[in-house]
Amino acid sequence: MRDEKRGRLRLGYTTQVLLTAHGKQKTIEATLANISMNGLYAATSEQLPLDAQCQVQVILTGSDSTLIMQVKGVVARIDSNGIGIHFGHDLEWWPVFSMYKAKKTLSKLPG
């Protein structure tokens, strides 16, 4: 078992995420698996290079509207199931996730 370095609350949440590395034309479509104030993990079979700076779009779809959050980040982790992104600054829109009850679970990781 590997040690978790993350100590912040992570919210399991399923929604569409678009990832675009700076200087690249290709955008990767992924599925958000979890998010915290300073990063996210997105499930995807495609990859961006480790340490690549990227633009992240988290798309929240309601019954009558869509909210797209844009945040800058860096690819901090790559594995066979997806990509971990570390945000440059704490996510200002973090409280929005607590307002959407569907498809979420709370978890506190040790650290």
N, C-alpha and C positions, 0 to 999 in steps of 0.2 A: 504494500500500500504506500502511496506516495504522500508526502507531507503537503498539506494545502497552505499556501502563503496568503491566501485571501482571508481577510477578517471582516469584510463588509457583508451586509445582507445582500443576498442574491435572490432575485425573483425569477422563478421559472415562468416563462411566458412564451406562447407560440404565436408568431406573426411573421410576415414577410420582411426581409432585410435585403437591401441592395448595397453592395460593397464595390467601390471603385478605387483602385490604387492611383495615387497622383502620377500624372504623366501617361496613364494608360487609357485607351479608349474603351476597353472591355469592362462591363459591369457584371458582377457575379450576383445571381439571385440565390438567396439562402433563406433558411428558416431559423428565426431567433429561438434559442433553447433557454437561455437565461440572461439576465441583465442586472447590473448593479450601478451604483453612481459613477463608477470609474471604469466600466468595461462591459463587454458582452461576449457570449459564445454563440456562434451561429453554425448550424448544421448545413454542410454543403460537401459535394464531392469535388468541387473545383477549389483551387487554392490561389492565394496571393503570396508573394515572397515574404518570408520572415523579416520583420523590422520595416516592412514597407509602410509608408504613410498612406492613409486612405480616407476617403469620404464615406461615411456610413449613413444610410437612410433607413430609419425604422418606421414602418408603415402600420399605423393603427387604423383599422376599419371598424366604424360603428355601423349601426343600422341605417343611418341617414347621412353620414359624413365620413371623411377620411382625414387623418392627421399624419403628416410626414415630418418626423424629427430628423434633422441633419446634424451630425456631429463629426468632428475630426478625430482620427485615432491612428494607432500603430498596430500592425499585426504582431501580437505578442506570443502566440502559440498556434501551432498547426498540428493536427493529428488526422488520423484516417476518417474521422467523423465530421470534422469541421475546422473552424478558425476562431481563435480567441483574439479579441480586439481590446486594447487598452486605450481609453479616452485621454486626450491631452488635458482636459479639465473635467471636474465633476459634472455629471449630466444635470443641467438646470431643470430639465423636464421630468426628473425622477418622480415627483408626486403624481404625475398623470397616470402612471401605472397602477397606483393604488385605487384609482377611480374606476378602473375596468376590472370587474370581477371574473369575467369569463376567461378560461384557459390559463389561470395562474396558480402557482403554489409558492409559498414562502419557504426559504431554507436559510439557515445560518451555518456557514462553513467554519470549521475551526481555524484558528490562526490568530 
